[in-house]
Amino acid sequence: MTATEAGRSFSAVLDLASEGETISITRGGELVATIVPPVRSNGAAIIAAYADHRPDPAFADDLETAHRDLNLPEEVRDPWDEG
């Protein structure tokens, strides 16, 4: 698609991209831009990354302890206690 065509029908170009189309924009016969659809993730990439890089169990335990400590009522928590 030429830059002129893209400019005249930019709303249609965006509609195409939202439907999964990749649009190449040319000016003077040379490619000047490519409009691609957005990446939509369903969480599979996060699950795959977690499967490849399992956290250290000790680190996970430390996070759980910190989470529990942070949710204690203010009167129970001693901000100066390092233990």
C-alpha positions as a Markdown table, in Angstrom:
| # | Residue | x | y | z |
|---|---|---|---|---|
| 1 | Met | 0.0 | 0.0 | 0.0 |
| 2 | Thr | 1.4 | 3.4 | -0.8 |
| 3 | Ala | 1.8 | 6.1 | 1.8 |
| 4 | Thr | -0.9 | 8.2 | 0.0 |
| 5 | Glu | -3.3 | 5.3 | 0.1 |
| 6 | Ala | -2.5 | 4.7 | 3.8 |
| 7 | Gly | -3.0 | 8.3 | 4.6 |
| 8 | Arg | -6.4 | 8.5 | 2.9 |
| 9 | Ser | -7.7 | 5.4 | 4.5 |
| 10 | Phe | -5.8 | 5.2 | 7.8 |
| 11 | Ser | -8.9 | 4.1 | 9.7 |
| 12 | Ala | -9.2 | 1.1 | 7.3 |
| 13 | Val | -5.5 | 0.4 | 7.8 |
| 14 | Leu | -6.0 | 0.2 | 11.5 |
| 15 | Asp | -9.0 | -2.0 | 11.1 |
| 16 | Leu | -6.9 | -4.4 | 9.0 |
| 17 | Ala | -4.2 | -4.5 | 11.6 |
| 18 | Ser | -6.7 | -5.1 | 14.4 |
| 19 | Glu | -7.9 | -8.1 | 12.3 |
| 20 | Gly | -4.4 | -9.6 | 12.2 |
| 21 | Glu | -3.1 | -8.2 | 8.9 |
| 22 | Thr | 0.4 | -6.8 | 8.4 |
| 23 | Ile | 0.4 | -3.8 | 6.2 |
| 24 | Ser | 3.5 | -2.7 | 4.3 |
| 25 | Ile | 3.7 | 1.0 | 3.4 |
| 26 | Thr | 5.7 | 2.2 | 0.4 |
| 27 | Arg | 6.8 | 5.6 | -0.8 |
| 28 | Gly | 8.3 | 5.9 | -4.3 |
| 29 | Gly | 8.3 | 2.1 | -4.6 |
| 30 | Glu | 10.4 | 1.6 | -1.5 |
| 31 | Leu | 9.2 | 0.1 | 1.8 |
| 32 | Val | 9.1 | 2.9 | 4.5 |
| 33 | Ala | 7.0 | 1.3 | 7.2 |
| 34 | Thr | 5.2 | -1.8 | 8.3 |
| 35 | Ile | 2.1 | -1.8 | 10.5 |
| 36 | Val | 1.7 | -5.0 | 12.4 |
| 37 | Pro | -1.2 | -6.2 | 14.6 |
| 38 | Pro | -0.6 | -6.0 | 18.4 |
| 39 | Val | 0.8 | -8.9 | 20.2 |
| 40 | Arg | -2.0 | -10.5 | 22.3 |
| 41 | Ser | -0.8 | -12.9 | 24.9 |
| 42 | Asn | -3.0 | -15.5 | 26.6 |
| 43 | Gly | -0.5 | -16.2 | 29.3 |
| 44 | Ala | 1.1 | -19.2 | 27.6 |
| 45 | Ala | 4.5 | -17.4 | 27.3 |
| 46 | Ile | 4.5 | -16.7 | 31.0 |
| 47 | Ile | 3.7 | -20.4 | 31.8 |
| 48 | Ala | 6.4 | -21.5 | 29.4 |
| 49 | Ala | 9.0 | -19.2 | 30.9 |
| 50 | Tyr | 8.1 | -20.4 | 34.4 |
| 51 | Ala | 8.5 | -24.0 | 33.3 |
| 52 | Asp | 11.9 | -23.2 | 31.8 |
| 53 | His | 13.1 | -21.2 | 34.8 |
| 54 | Arg | 11.7 | -22.6 | 38.1 |
| 55 | Pro | 12.5 | -20.3 | 41.0 |
| 56 | Asp | 14.7 | -21.5 | 43.8 |
| 57 | Pro | 12.5 | -23.1 | 46.5 |
| 58 | Ala | 14.3 | -21.2 | 49.3 |
| 59 | Phe | 13.6 | -17.9 | 47.5 |
| 60 | Ala | 10.0 | -18.8 | 47.1 |
| 61 | Asp | 9.8 | -19.5 | 50.9 |
| 62 | Asp | 11.5 | -16.2 | 51.6 |
| 63 | Leu | 8.9 | -14.4 | 49.5 |
| 64 | Glu | 6.1 | -16.2 | 51.3 |
| 65 | Thr | 7.5 | -15.2 | 54.7 |
| 66 | Ala | 7.9 | -11.6 | 53.6 |
| 67 | His | 4.3 | -11.6 | 52.3 |
| 68 | Arg | 3.0 | -12.9 | 55.6 |
| 69 | Asp | 5.0 | -10.4 | 57.5 |
| 70 | Leu | 3.8 | -7.5 | 55.5 |
| 71 | Asn | 0.2 | -8.4 | 56.0 |
| 72 | Leu | 0.4 | -8.4 | 59.8 |
| 73 | Pro | -1.5 | -5.7 | 61.6 |
| 74 | Glu | 0.6 | -2.6 | 62.4 |
| 75 | Glu | 0.4 | -3.0 | 66.2 |
| 76 | Val | 2.0 | -6.5 | 65.9 |
| 77 | Arg | 4.8 | -5.7 | 63.5 |
| 78 | Asp | 8.0 | -4.1 | 65.0 |
| 79 | Pro | 9.6 | -2.0 | 62.2 |
| 80 | Trp | 13.0 | -2.1 | 64.1 |
| 81 | Asp | 13.0 | -5.9 | 64.4 |
| 82 | Glu | 15.5 | -7.4 | 61.9 |
| 83 | Gly | 14.7 | -10.9 | 62.7 |
